[in-house]
Amino acid sequence: MDRVLAATRLHLARPLVTMGIPWLIVASSFALNAVLWGTTPVSESDSAGTGGLAALYVTVGVVYAQAVTQLLPFGMGLGLSRRSFYLGTAIAATAQAVSYAVALALLAAIEDASGGFGLGLQFWGPSPIDVDGPLLQVVVYATPLLACATVGAALGILFKRWGASALYTLAVAVVAVVIGTLLLIGELDAWSTVGGWLADRSLLTFAVSLPLAVTAIAGGLSYSGLRRVVP
């Protein structure tokens, strides 16, 4: 257990990178959106939502991809096993996702109470992911964050195991699957069916169930790949 905790603390060795950069990026996105909304007339009936919050999720994924590529060799040099590093990374990602989610929920509450900081802006609490209850709101924020961290770590392991060519191959495969799926839906003239099915799914399906499934799959593949990674 001491080894696992040591691996967890390893992710906090550079707090300005692991903790600071994601918030710096999303704060910059917020500032840009605030300036735009402050200088653009918006009527009371207009929706002032923004997708800028996604910058935090993307950055968390990038941070964990870099953590695997940079911290894994260092950790193994200190005598940490691959299993300890994996478990420590999982604990760090979970703790970070929950703490970030609590902060986001607080910011969303402040934003709502202040009328979007006096601008009518919905940045921290976009209406599509706004739910009743603070605990559920934290869960809605946390599970996609955990999924992004897990996917980022998985991509880092993929890079360590097979190099940049593996990432390019994966990107091409994902694009091919997406294009093939869209072509199939069009060929079957099933857009209305697919749209209706998506519309029938609840927010919790997209914000909780699906991210948890992604986390489980990416986490399992990560562990399998990590066992064969050469530092």
Stockholm file with secondary structure:
# STOCKHOLM 1.0

chainA/1-231         MDRVLAATRLHLARPLVTMGIPWLIVASSFALNAVLWGTTPVSESDSAGTGGLAALYVTVGVVYAQAVTQLLPFGMGLGLSRRSFYLGTAIAATAQAVSYAVALALLAAIEDASGGFGLGLQFWGPSPIDVDGPLLQVVVYATPLLACATVGAALGILFKRWGASALYTLAVAVVAVVIGTLLLIGELDAWSTVGGWLADRSLLTFAVSLPLAVTAIAGGLSYSGLRRVVP
#=GR chainA/1-231 SS CHHHHHHHHHTTSSHIIIIIHHHHHHHHHHHHHHHHHHHSCCCTTSCCBCSTTHHHHHHHHHHHHHHHHHHHHHHHHTTCCHHHHHHHHHHHHHHHHHHHHHHHHHHHHHHHHTTIIIIICBSSSCGGGCCSSHHHHHHHHHHHHHHHHHHHHHHHHHHHHHCHHHHHHHHHHHHHHHHHHHHHHHHTTCHHHHHHHHHHSCHHIIIIIHHHHHHHHHHHHHHHHHTTCCC
#=GC SS_cons         CHHHHHHHHHTTSSHIIIIIHHHHHHHHHHHHHHHHHHHSCCCTTSCCBCSTTHHHHHHHHHHHHHHHHHHHHHHHHTTCCHHHHHHHHHHHHHHHHHHHHHHHHHHHHHHHHTTIIIIICBSSSCGGGCCSSHHHHHHHHHHHHHHHHHHHHHHHHHHHHHCHHHHHHHHHHHHHHHHHHHHHHHHTTCHHHHHHHHHHSCHHIIIIIHHHHHHHHHHHHHHHHHTTCCC
//
